[in-house]
């Protein structure tokens, strides 16, 4: 942008000084006071990282809690399917037949004479637990008389504590008295 053309000789002395100041202000390089300093940027990045760390820990804790709840719910659904299987066929699938007997007629052990077309689980697939591991099944059960169903938890190993603990159809594992 070019400064306006002003004839300095045609103005009075006072006006000439003001006009000279105006011309000089157009020629100055713009000041950089509007920019952030490196320290200010680093402080903002540090605060954002700190907040992300706090929020991240809270979100991960909620995800773990949701996975435990999902696993408990799926175990209840598997129990309901096993009860329907038993009512129609007169027995629970053996350990060898496993939970697969809920989606396909058993091919080993006892035959299921009244096996429901389409099986006992929607989608025709035995679900995996919330950590994408298969459920464990034993019939007759060691804890429950008829059968035990359990997930090995987040670590996929027997035992454990916290989210690594086994979750089963045992009263204390499902939060029942």
C-alpha positions in Angstrom: 0.0 0.0 0.0 1.4 3.3 -1.0 1.1 6.4 1.2 -1.2 9.1 -0.1 0.6 11.8 -2.1 0.9 15.0 -0.1 2.5 18.2 -1.2 4.5 19.1 1.9 5.4 22.6 0.7 1.8 23.7 0.4 1.1 22.9 4.1 1.8 25.0 7.2 4.8 24.2 9.5 2.6 22.3 11.9 0.9 20.4 9.1 4.3 19.6 7.6 5.4 17.9 10.8 2.2 15.8 11.1 2.5 14.9 7.4 6.1 13.8 7.9 5.1 11.6 10.9 2.3 10.0 8.8 4.8 9.3 5.9 7.3 7.8 8.4 4.6 5.6 10.0 3.8 4.1 6.6 7.5 3.2 6.0 8.1 1.4 9.3 8.1 -2.4 9.3 5.1 -3.8 11.1 5.7 -4.8 14.7 5.5 -8.5 15.7 3.8 -8.0 19.0 0.8 -10.2 17.9 2.8 -13.4 17.8 3.2 -16.0 20.7 6.6 -16.6 22.2 8.2 -20.1 22.2 7.7 -20.3 26.0 4.0 -19.5 25.7 3.5 -22.2 23.0 5.5 -24.7 25.2 3.3 -23.9 28.2 0.1 -24.5 26.2 1.4 -27.8 24.8 2.5 -28.9 28.3 -1.0 -28.1 29.8 -2.7 -29.8 26.9 -0.6 -32.9 27.4 -1.3 -32.9 31.1 -5.1 -32.7 30.5 -4.9 -35.4 27.9 -3.2 -37.7 30.4 -5.8 -37.1 33.0 -8.7 -37.7 30.6 -7.0 -40.7 29.0 -6.7 -42.5 32.4 -10.4 -41.9 33.1 -11.4 -43.1 29.7 -9.3 -46.3 29.9 -10.8 -47.1 33.3 -14.3 -46.7 31.9 -13.5 -48.9 28.9 -12.2 -51.7 31.3 -15.4 -51.4 33.4 -17.5 -51.7 30.2 -15.7 -54.8 29.1 -16.3 -56.5 32.4 -20.0 -55.6 32.3 -20.2 -56.8 28.6 -18.6 -60.1 29.6 -21.0 -60.7 32.5 -24.0 -59.9 30.2 -22.8 -62.3 27.6 -22.4 -65.1 30.2 -26.0 -64.5 31.3 -27.1 -64.8 27.6 -25.0 -68.1 27.2 -26.7 -69.4 30.3 -30.1 -68.7 28.9 -29.2 -70.5 25.6 -27.9 -73.5 27.6 -31.2 -73.7 29.5 -33.2 -73.7 26.3 -30.9 -76.4 24.9 -31.4 -78.5 28.1 -35.2 -78.0 28.0 -35.5 -79.2 24.4 -32.9 -82.0 24.5 -32.9 -83.2 28.1 -29.2 -82.5 28.9 -26.6 -79.8 28.9 -23.8 -80.0 26.3 -20.8 -81.9 27.6 -17.4 -80.3 27.9 -16.3 -81.9 24.7 -19.4 -80.6 22.8 -18.7 -77.2 24.3 -20.6 -74.0 23.6 -20.5 -74.8 19.9 -23.4 -77.1 20.6 -25.5 -73.9 20.9 -24.9 -73.1 17.2 -24.5 -76.5 15.6 -25.9 -79.9 16.5 -23.4 -81.9 18.5 -21.5 -84.4 16.5 -19.8 -86.2 19.4 -21.2 -87.6 22.6 -25.0 -87.6 23.2 -27.2 -86.7 20.3 -29.6 -83.7 20.6 -32.9 -85.3 19.3 -34.9 -82.0 19.4 -32.2 -79.6 18.3 -33.7 -76.3 17.3 -33.2 -75.3 13.6 -30.8 -72.4 13.6 -29.3 -73.2 17.0 -29.8 -71.4 20.3 -27.7 -68.2 19.7 -28.6 -65.4 17.3 -26.2 -65.0 14.5 -25.1 -68.6 14.6 -21.8 -67.8 16.3 -20.6 -68.3 19.9 -19.5 -64.8 21.0 -16.0 -64.0 22.1 -15.5 -62.3 25.5 -14.9 -58.5 25.6 -11.1 -59.2 25.1 -11.7 -61.2 22.0 -10.9 -64.6 23.6 -13.2 -67.6 23.6 -15.3 -68.4 26.7 -14.4 -71.5 28.7 -17.0 -74.1 29.3 -17.2 -77.2 31.5 -20.1 -79.6 32.1 -20.6 -80.8 34.8 -19.1 -77.8 36.4 -16.6 -77.6 39.3 -18.4 -74.7 41.0 -21.9 -75.0 39.6 -23.5 -78.5 39.4 -24.6 -78.4 35.8 -22.0 -76.3 34.1 -19.4 -73.5 34.5 -18.9 -70.7 31.9 -16.1 -68.2 32.3 -13.8 -65.7 30.7 -10.1 -65.6 31.6 -10.2 -61.8 31.8 -8.0 -59.2 30.1 -4.8 -61.3 30.5 -6.4 -64.5 29.0 -4.7 -66.5 31.8 -6.4 -68.4 34.7 -6.7 -66.4 37.9 -5.6 -62.8 38.2 -6.9 -59.7 39.9 -8.8 -56.6 38.7 -9.6 -56.7 35.0 -7.3 -59.7 34.7 -9.5 -61.8 37.1 -11.6 -64.6 35.7 -15.3 -63.8 35.2 -17.7 -66.7 35.4 -21.2 -67.8 36.1 -20.4 -68.1 39.7 -22.5 -66.1 42.1 -19.6 -63.9 43.5 -18.2 -63.4 39.9 -21.5 -62.0 38.7 -22.0 -59.8 41.8 -24.8 -61.9 43.2 -25.1 -62.8 47.0 
